[in-house]
Amino acid sequence: MIRLLNAESLTLQQFKEEDCPPYAILSHRWAEDPSNEVVYDDMSKFEEFRHSSVWKKAKSAAKIVEACQRVLELESKYLWVDTVCIKQDNLMEMSTAINSMYRLYHDAEICIAYLYDYPTSEVQTFSQSDWFTRGWTLQELVAPEVVKFFDKNWDYIGETGDLAAELTQRTGVHKKFWTSNAPVNYASVSERMSWMAGRKTTVPEDIAYCMLGLFGVNMPLLYGEGKERAFLRLQEEIMKYSADHSLFVWKAESRGPMETYSCSTGLLAPSPECFRSAGDYRRISQHRNSRPYQMTNRGVAIDLPLVYHEKNDFIGALNCHDQDMKPVGLCLRKVHGNHYCRVRPDKIWQIQRAQLGPLQSIFVKKRADLFIDHS
């Protein structure tokens, strides 16, 4: 079932998914105080209170009314708005909505993006809007076929195809995703992760949950688990469906030469921030005869060529290359047998093809675990 707001009557209507009519969808920033947003339970008294200047939700109500007016001007009839079309206090409904959010935006006829803070003295170009710093708005930008931007006065700014160059400069998302409607999975895993670097969410775990649709995965929402655990689970889900080794080409912040060298971590990143400079890595063909990598209770089981570096350290060559088309890898330290951990997480190593040897089946620790090795 899907709820839609009738833009003419300002009432909610419910449809079976197979009977869902064409609809527009709103992308917006919630009020700093979420209690000031009109929600599902307010819709029964919406018409009664929306003209009241003393109602604390009057500003939110005006936003909904103006959005509906734009829907009608675009010759559509229905609008999906997250604040009113989801019962926010129903955890099952919230989980279902978040897991299907990307599809909701993708299937919309058009997306209306409202920039509440542009123009102001602080925000003098539309791409400086706070809208571009939020985690949820990333999928709202790339999922729809067309996004039309409106300023705080509901004056039209332009749409994604016309604004592609400025959008690319601001977000790092290649313009082909708007000018030629290239599918988002044309971007490598690390490239999609890099788009999220620098974005924020009000709820910590949402930094992972808002990326589910970008990678075509689903998982239960466990609010309270913390953002690092949520992001770890996201990467584990990606691994179930993707063989793209660029998932592993993240970099941690350097902590100084000795501490960085002895910093042991795993294959999976603690945060999207670690992918900030990973937008140019691309997947290459799977190593011949290599097995799919998988999570085990010993770590990530993976087949990689290992290039000797020094002492107990090797460079594990990944199935991806950098912008110079050179293979890249990670520094892996042998712990015992065929068990390894990642060290020097501040660096991605470029490898010469002539250095690549046979595949070796190894286990690599998955989780970050910082320690100083004094041996």
DOTOR-768291 format. One record per residue (C-alpha): x, y, z. Coordinates in pm, whole numbers, plus 50000, padded with zeros to 5 digits. Layout:
BEGIN
REC      px      py      pz
REC       X       Y       Z
...
//
This chain:
BEGIN
REC      px      py      pz
REC   50000   50000   50000
REC   50106   50357   49935
REC   49959   50683   50065
REC   49954   50989   49843
REC   49842   51344   49908
REC   49574   51464   49669
REC   49707   51801   49557
REC   49359   51931   49481
REC   49174   51834   49800
REC   49480   51826   50034
REC   49362   51489   50168
REC   49546   51159   50192
REC   49444   50868   49973
REC   49563   50510   49992
REC   49634   50285   49693
REC   49750   49932   49629
REC   50093   49942   49470
REC   49965   49787   49148
REC   49697   50061   49128
REC   49926   50350   49220
REC   49860   50654   48997
REC   50141   50875   48863
REC   50274   51103   49139
REC   50526   51373   49215
REC   50749   51358   49521
REC   50885   51627   49753
REC   51247   51652   49865
REC   51296   51894   50153
REC   51473   51960   50480
REC   51277   51891   50796
REC   51244   52172   51049
REC   51522   52186   51309
REC   51256   52089   51560
REC   51077   51790   51400
REC   50769   51859   51614
REC   50710   52164   51394
REC   50650   51946   51087
REC   50301   51849   50976
REC   50275   51469   51010
REC   50023   51200   50925
REC   49810   51254   51239
REC   49777   51625   51159
REC   49610   51569   50824
REC   49265   51512   50977
REC   49268   51875   51100
REC   49492   52019   50829
REC   49229   52228   50653
REC   49104   52363   50986
REC   49442   52478   51115
REC   49655   52557   50809
REC   49535   52921   50794
REC   49614   52982   51161
REC   49919   53202   51215
REC   49953   53077   51574
REC   49969   52709   51484
REC   50335   52614   51532
REC   50319   52395   51222
REC   50191   52677   50999
REC   50525   52710   50817
REC   50533   52338   50743
REC   50169   52349   50631
REC   50248   52634   50391
REC   50532   52425   50245
REC   50291   52138   50175
REC   50031   52369   50018
REC   50291   52536   49793
REC   50429   52197   49689
REC   50078   52084   49597
REC   50032   52398   49390
REC   50351   52318   49195
REC   50224   51963   49140
REC   49904   52098   48987
REC   50100   52343   48770
REC   50300   52046   48643
REC   49970   51883   48546
REC   49992   51608   48803
REC   49748   51532   49083
REC   49923   51341   49360
REC   50220   51414   49582
REC   50423   51191   49813
REC   50569   51369   50117
REC   50762   51173   50379
REC   50626   51374   50671
REC   50258   51300   50603
REC   50255   50983   50392
REC   50434   50771   50654
REC   50312   50707   51007
REC   50626   50821   51184
REC   50536   50641   51509
REC   50485   50304   51337
REC   50824   50129   51339
REC   50725   49862   51088
REC   50591   50122   50847
REC   50900   50336   50894
REC   51129   50040   50823
REC   50934   49947   50511
REC   50937   50306   50387
REC   51312   50354   50442
REC   51395   50026   50269
REC   51182   50129   49971
REC   51263   50501   49974
REC   51494   50493   49673
REC   51229   50317   49466
REC   50968   50575   49571
REC   51186   50856   49437
REC   51289   50659   49129
REC   50929   50580   49034
REC   50801   50935   49078
REC   50711   51129   48764
REC   50904   51424   48895
REC   51080   51530   49214
REC   51028   51878   49359
REC   51328   51992   49566
REC   51253   52281   49801
REC   51553   52485   49919
REC   51421   52665   50226
REC   51743   52865   50285
REC   51810   53005   49938
REC   51851   53289   49864
REC   51976   53453   50182
REC   52277   53665   50271
REC   52457   53346   50377
REC   52340   53131   50083
REC   52395   53323   49760
REC   52399   53033   49512
REC   52153   52746   49515
REC   52428   52484   49551
REC   52530   52641   49885
REC   52198   52535   50032
REC   52197   52314   50339
REC   51996   52068   50126
REC   52324   51954   49967
REC   52480   51862   50304
REC   52216   51610   50415
REC   52242   51234   50386
REC   51886   51162   50275
REC   51890   51415   49992
REC   52164   51227   49806
REC   51929   50951   49691
REC   51659   51213   49637
REC   51898   51381   49393
REC   52010   51076   49193
REC   51708   50842   49201
REC   51443   51049   49015
REC   51455   51095   48638
REC   51407   51471   48687
REC   51451   51695   48992
REC   51311   52047   48971
REC   51456   52295   49221
REC   51260   52575   49386
REC   51391   52847   49617
REC   51252   52956   49953
REC   50990   53171   49779
REC   50890   52880   49555
REC   51039   53048   49250
REC   51173   52799   48995
REC   51553   52760   48977
REC   51600   52487   48717
REC   51614   52109   48679
REC   51889   51850   48703
REC   51966   51825   48331
REC   52014   52202   48295
REC   52207   52235   48623
REC   52423   51923   48575
REC   52761   52100   48565
REC   52701   52290   48889
REC   52551   51985   49056
REC   52855   51776   48963
REC   53091   52039   49100
REC   52896   52055   49427
REC   52827   51684   49483
REC   53094   51487   49296
REC   52819   51296   49113
REC   52905   51272   48741
REC   52673   51469   48514
REC   52591   51156   48309
REC   52353   51050   48584
REC   52135   51351   48496
REC   52206   51424   48130
REC   52180   51065   48005
REC   51995   50904   48299
REC   52273   50648   48348
REC   52177   50387   48613
REC   52337   50458   48949
REC   52504   50117   48953
REC   52725   50236   48665
REC   52923   50403   48941
REC   53162   50184   49138
REC   53089   50114   49504
REC   53367   50349   49615
REC   53240   50625   49385
REC   52891   50604   49534
REC   53039   50600   49884
REC   53242   50912   49803
REC   52921   51101   49724
REC   52815   51056   50086
REC   53137   51194   50237
REC   53070   51524   50409
REC   52695   51468   50440
REC   52516   51449   50775
REC   52203   51298   50924
REC   52018   51397   51239
REC   51994   51036   51357
REC   52343   50873   51362
REC   52238   50537   51214
REC   52069   50707   50919
REC   52412   50775   50763
REC   52401   50407   50667
REC   52026   50358   50625
REC   51996   50646   50377
REC   52232   50462   50140
REC   52040   50135   50115
REC   51880   50225   49783
REC   52207   50351   49632
REC   52338   49995   49654
REC   52013   49807   49599
REC   52020   49633   49937
REC   51781   49597   50227
REC   51841   49540   50597
REC   51657   49575   50928
REC   51674   49915   51098
REC   51824   49892   51447
REC   51814   50242   51593
REC   52047   50253   51890
REC   52316   50033   51732
REC   52533   50335   51652
REC   52647   50468   51316
REC   52965   50257   51290
REC   52778   49931   51347
REC   52505   50037   51104
REC   52765   50128   50840
REC   52944   49797   50896
REC   52617   49608   50838
REC   52557   49809   50520
REC   52895   49703   50382
REC   52828   49341   50473
REC   52501   49358   50277
REC   52679   49511   49978
REC   52928   49224   49984
REC   52644   48973   49945
REC   52544   49117   49609
REC   52855   49284   49467
REC   53201   49160   49369
REC   53332   49517   49341
REC   53660   49538   49535
REC   53644   49918   49536
REC   53443   49870   49857
REC   53784   49821   50021
REC   53970   50127   49882
REC   53896   50361   50169
REC   54161   50553   50358
REC   54182   50638   50727
REC   54326   50964   50854
REC   54701   50949   50908
REC   54812   50958   51272
REC   55186   50998   51227
REC   55447   50759   51083
REC   55495   50503   51362
REC   55138   50494   51488
REC   54997   50469   51137
REC   55230   50184   51051
REC   55122   49982   51354
REC   54753   50064   51320
REC   54569   49737   51259
REC   54229   49752   51101
REC   54001   49546   50882
REC   53874   49549   50526
REC   53557   49741   50607
REC   53545   50115   50671
REC   53414   50279   50989
REC   53251   50572   50805
REC   53161   50708   50460
REC   53414   50984   50532
REC   53690   50731   50462
REC   53579   50726   50096
REC   53616   51100   50045
REC   53902   51057   49794
REC   53783   50723   49650
REC   53562   50850   49368
REC   53803   50762   49085
REC   53846   50389   49151
REC   53681   50149   48908
REC   53614   49778   48915
REC   53808   49557   48672
REC   53751   49199   48562
REC   53739   48930   48826
REC   54066   48744   48879
REC   54050   48420   48684
REC   53957   48121   48901
REC   53899   48338   49208
REC   53616   48250   49440
REC   53355   48504   49546
REC   53463   48669   49869
REC   53243   48612   50171
REC   53213   48685   50541
REC   53315   48405   50776
REC   53381   48379   51150
REC   53751   48406   51063
REC   53708   48732   50873
REC   53663   48804   50503
REC   53759   48500   50292
REC   53906   48639   49970
REC   54143   48535   49690
REC   54410   48795   49611
REC   54757   48809   49455
REC   55000   48909   49731
REC   55305   49123   49649
REC   55580   49114   49914
REC   55640   49453   50076
REC   55852   49418   50391
REC   55878   49207   50705
REC   55537   49038   50743
REC   55361   49287   50517
REC   55225   49225   50168
REC   55027   49433   49920
REC   54700   49255   49840
REC   54608   49343   49480
REC   54238   49425   49440
REC   54014   49389   49135
REC   54006   49764   49073
REC   54220   50037   48924
REC   54278   50407   48979
REC   54233   50694   48735
REC   54573   50607   48579
REC   54436   50259   48500
REC   54692   50104   48740
REC   54592   49816   48970
REC   54575   49912   49335
REC   54595   49725   49662
REC   54605   49736   50040
REC   54889   49669   50281
REC   54811   49344   50464
REC   55009   49206   50758
REC   55032   48833   50813
REC   54908   48753   51163
REC   54946   48374   51139
REC   54899   48114   50868
REC   54672   48261   50602
REC   54519   48518   50839
REC   54587   48886   50775
REC   54486   49230   50898
REC   54512   49559   50717
REC   54787   49805   50819
REC   54876   50151   50686
REC   54507   50229   50628
REC   54607   50583   50535
REC   54735   50466   50195
REC   54617   50289   49879
REC   54909   50125   49700
REC   54961   50140   49323
REC   55089   49811   49177
REC   55270   49730   48855
REC   55101   49454   48656
REC   55432   49270   48625
REC   55435   49231   49003
REC   55109   49037   49013
REC   55151   48672   49105
REC   54914   48380   49161
REC   54599   48410   49369
REC   54622   48316   49734
REC   54323   48225   49951
REC   54339   48430   50269
REC   54125   48556   50556
REC   54135   48928   50637
REC   53995   49076   50956
REC   53681   49275   50877
REC   53649   49519   51167
REC   53856   49818   51267
REC   54063   49760   51580
REC   54327   50020   51657
REC   54626   49918   51864
REC   54990   50012   51896
REC   55226   49722   51839
REC   55526   49767   52069
REC   55700   49443   51965
//
